[in-house]
């Protein structure tokens, strides 16, 4: 169970990271889908037309925008359309038309066409088209109530269109959705159209509002067809009649715009991988360097002092030997046999010294005798004193008085410490 706890914590962290990534990316899923408008944003920017998106943290003013583009919402879950962040405010065709007229802001309102099932299935079928009666219900709330939508045959419809004869482009639309020219009331004019009907309509009294019948003319899917992408640039430039230097505003929230931008407005920033460099700039670089240096010293000191890790088996053997020695010494002390314990200590110490010089097989009487012969060649007097005291402690330590035991042990200690055990 203890080993499973770290794995459980790691699993929870991975799940939390996955949820965070999903939460951050799902807002742009529609924008990058075939029915989104991320391609339009990138394409316009590549052609030198600035583009901004709606952001709940930024207040936009109509005076700084050259064109506002909105997608008409029908009902939640019914139509595939971008969703904004935060509060929606007054969302709806009637409010957008009123705001555009009051602020004299050119506004392009795009009619819906596809249901949300297209995004999940990945296939555009005739059954995935939005019911025209739903769109007509929204149009009936405004001055565009008499304008009727219609759809062509189930397939691609191509036509040569242009805002002038010098700028004709071939566009292609799948299940083309247009306004019925016969239904256009007096005072409404066609800005753009194909053989089957009108694509963009503008009416008197709402000169700043243009209605686009088919969203495939500007979405990611439509821009990849025929010359739709090239035509989209000329169309956007034509609709930006108020201020050609201002950005195009892709509005996914539908919230009303202010006339003037507040001076003390906060800002939203886009983060990128390059922002990580700030974590290593001065004085943070000094802190990171210090932490790395301290960690390196601690690692080196630990490896140098304790050496490589011992194998588990040898560690257990050393622990068993230590425990056995301590247990034997305790039993001898409890029984009052200090002399016997001292004799065993001396014998084991000499055996360890003999093994140190002559190998593992020298820990016996012959090895100890050989050790004394080696020590005698270096210092005969000291070696003799060491031999006599050691022999006395080993043979008669258990019968010695406490005074004799301490005296012989002191002689043994001093003699052993005064002899050079190095090799010749």
FENVEN-V745660 format. One record per helix or strand. SS is the DSSP state (hx for helix, st for strand). FROM is the first residue (numbers start at 1). TO is the last residue. If there is no record, write none. Layout:
ss->SS from->FROM to->TO
ss->SS from->FROM to->TO
This chain:
ss->hx from->2 to->32
ss->hx from->38 to->46
ss->st from->51 to->53
ss->st from->61 to->61
ss->hx from->62 to->64
ss->st from->65 to->71
ss->st from->79 to->79
ss->hx from->93 to->103
ss->st from->107 to->110
ss->st from->114 to->115
ss->hx from->117 to->121
ss->hx from->126 to->128
ss->st from->129 to->129
ss->hx from->132 to->139
ss->st from->149 to->151
ss->st from->156 to->161
ss->hx from->165 to->167
ss->st from->169 to->174
ss->st from->177 to->179
ss->hx from->181 to->183
ss->st from->188 to->194
ss->st from->197 to->203
ss->st from->206 to->212
ss->hx from->215 to->217
ss->hx from->220 to->223
ss->hx from->228 to->239
ss->st from->247 to->251
ss->st from->258 to->258
ss->hx from->273 to->280
ss->hx from->284 to->306
ss->hx from->312 to->334
ss->hx from->338 to->358
ss->hx from->360 to->362
ss->hx from->365 to->378
ss->hx from->380 to->396
ss->hx from->402 to->418
